[in-house]
Amino acid sequence: MLPAVGAFFTGPGGPRPILRALDAGLPELGTPARDGEVWRVALRPRGQELAVIDEQDRPALAGDVAAFV
């Protein structure tokens, strides 16, 4: 079952397209008048987040329960 879970999260319903769209679209909105620090955090590239997602997906796709957990 674990490979099916990995396939689901790496398929069309996965988070990668959304995260890439955020990286592309958020800067186009411009800087808000308030909460500049919150905005700067929101604009950080999702590279690290994507790396963590990939780290979780690899063992799931391989059916490696011990590595996944």
C-alpha positions as CSV (number, residue, x, y, z in Angstrom):
1,M,0.0,0.0,0.0
2,L,2.9,2.4,0.7
3,P,4.0,2.6,-2.9
4,A,0.4,3.6,-3.8
5,V,0.5,6.4,-1.2
6,G,3.8,7.6,-2.6
7,A,2.4,7.5,-6.1
8,F,-0.6,9.6,-5.0
9,F,1.6,12.3,-3.4
10,T,4.0,12.4,-6.4
11,G,1.2,12.5,-8.9
12,P,-1.2,15.2,-10.1
13,G,-2.6,15.7,-6.6
14,G,0.9,16.4,-5.1
15,P,2.0,19.7,-3.6
16,R,4.9,20.4,-6.0
17,P,2.9,22.3,-8.7
18,I,1.3,24.5,-6.0
19,L,4.6,25.3,-4.4
20,R,6.2,26.2,-7.7
21,A,3.2,28.4,-8.6
22,L,3.6,30.2,-5.3
23,D,7.3,30.8,-6.0
24,A,6.3,32.3,-9.4
25,G,3.2,34.2,-8.4
26,L,3.7,35.7,-4.9
27,P,6.4,38.2,-5.9
28,E,4.1,39.6,-8.6
29,L,1.7,40.7,-5.9
30,G,4.1,43.3,-4.6
31,T,5.0,44.1,-1.0
32,P,2.1,44.8,1.3
33,A,2.0,48.0,3.4
34,R,1.9,46.0,6.6
35,D,3.5,42.8,7.9
36,G,6.6,43.0,5.8
37,E,8.4,40.2,7.7
38,V,5.6,37.8,7.3
39,W,5.7,38.6,3.5
40,R,9.4,38.0,3.3
41,V,8.9,34.6,5.0
42,A,6.1,33.8,2.5
43,L,8.4,34.6,-0.4
44,R,11.2,32.3,0.6
45,P,11.8,29.7,-2.0
46,R,10.2,26.4,-1.4
47,G,13.4,24.4,-2.3
48,Q,13.9,23.2,1.3
49,E,10.3,22.3,1.7
50,L,10.4,20.4,-1.6
51,A,13.5,18.5,-0.5
52,V,11.7,17.3,2.6
53,I,8.7,16.2,0.6
54,D,11.1,14.3,-1.8
55,E,12.8,12.7,1.2
56,Q,9.4,11.4,2.4
57,D,8.2,10.3,-1.0
58,R,11.3,8.2,-2.0
59,P,10.8,5.5,0.7
60,A,7.1,5.5,0.2
61,L,7.5,4.8,-3.6
62,A,10.0,2.1,-2.7
63,G,7.7,0.5,-0.1
64,D,10.4,1.0,2.6
65,V,8.2,1.3,5.7
66,A,11.1,1.7,8.1
67,A,12.6,4.6,6.1
68,F,9.2,6.2,5.6
69,V,8.4,6.2,9.3
